[in-house]
Amino acid sequence: MTIEVENCKRCGKVFKKAFSSFCPDCFAFIRSELTRCNEYLKNNPDSDIHELSEATEVPVKKIIRYMNEGKLYVHQHPNLTYGCYFCDHQINRGYLCRDCAAKFNLEVKNLFLEDGYEYDPDTKQIRSRQEQHKQGYSTDRYTVHGTKRI
């Protein structure tokens, strides 16, 4: 019989893994942060993210992470928003607003097209050219002798 042990993602302590990537102490701490946030939002449904952070002593970055992980529900709280990473437009999940996400996707698509890839409008996917694909190599700037560079 083997015992699964893991390092805690928060504090680094070694612990016996049961159901979480956090040790019992850190798991309890995170749970207490979420409980404080949910209790505050229950009593103050119109508060914004900075008021929530100040009242619960949970950093804004953590609140945003909890929102994106689905641990903090924001559907009943329309004022619980934060700025888009690029334009500062107010959003309540993810890191980019719809406009910036569309621009980002277009930029990535254009980078691939510049490297010789083709756009398939039927599947809306970027694909390598057939002759390159048949020969088994790619000529984009990120591949050297068949190996992707990072």
Residue pairs with C-beta under 8 A, 6 or more apart in sequence:
3 16
4 16
4 17
5 14
5 15
5 16
5 17
6 14
6 15
6 17
6 21
7 13
7 14
7 15
8 14
8 15
8 21
8 22
8 23
8 26
9 21
9 22
9 26
10 22
10 23
10 26
10 29
10 30
11 23
11 25
11 26
13 23
13 25
15 23
15 24
20 27
22 30
33 56
33 58
33 62
33 66
34 66
34 71
34 72
36 56
36 57
36 58
37 52
37 56
37 58
37 63
37 66
37 72
38 72
40 47
40 52
40 55
40 56
41 47
41 52
41 76
41 77
41 80
44 51
44 52
44 55
45 76
45 77
46 77
46 79
47 55
47 77
47 79
47 80
48 79
48 80
48 81
49 60
49 63
49 64
49 80
49 81
49 82
50 60
52 58
52 63
52 80
53 59
53 60
53 63
60 82
63 72
64 82
66 72
67 74
67 80
67 92
67 93
68 93
68 94
68 95
74 80
74 92
74 93
80 92
81 90
81 91
81 92
82 90
82 91
82 92
83 89
83 90
83 91
84 90
84 91
84 95
84 96
84 97
84 100
85 95
85 96
85 100
86 96
86 97
86 100
86 104
87 97
87 99
87 100
89 97
89 99
89 100
91 97
94 101
96 104
109 119
109 126
112 126
112 140
113 119
113 126
115 139
115 140
115 141
115 142
116 128
116 129
116 132
116 139
116 140
117 126
117 127
117 128
117 129
117 140
118 126
118 127
118 128
118 129
119 125
119 126
119 127
120 126
120 127
127 133
128 138
132 138
132 139
136 146
137 143
137 145
137 146
138 146
142 148
142 149
142 150
143 149
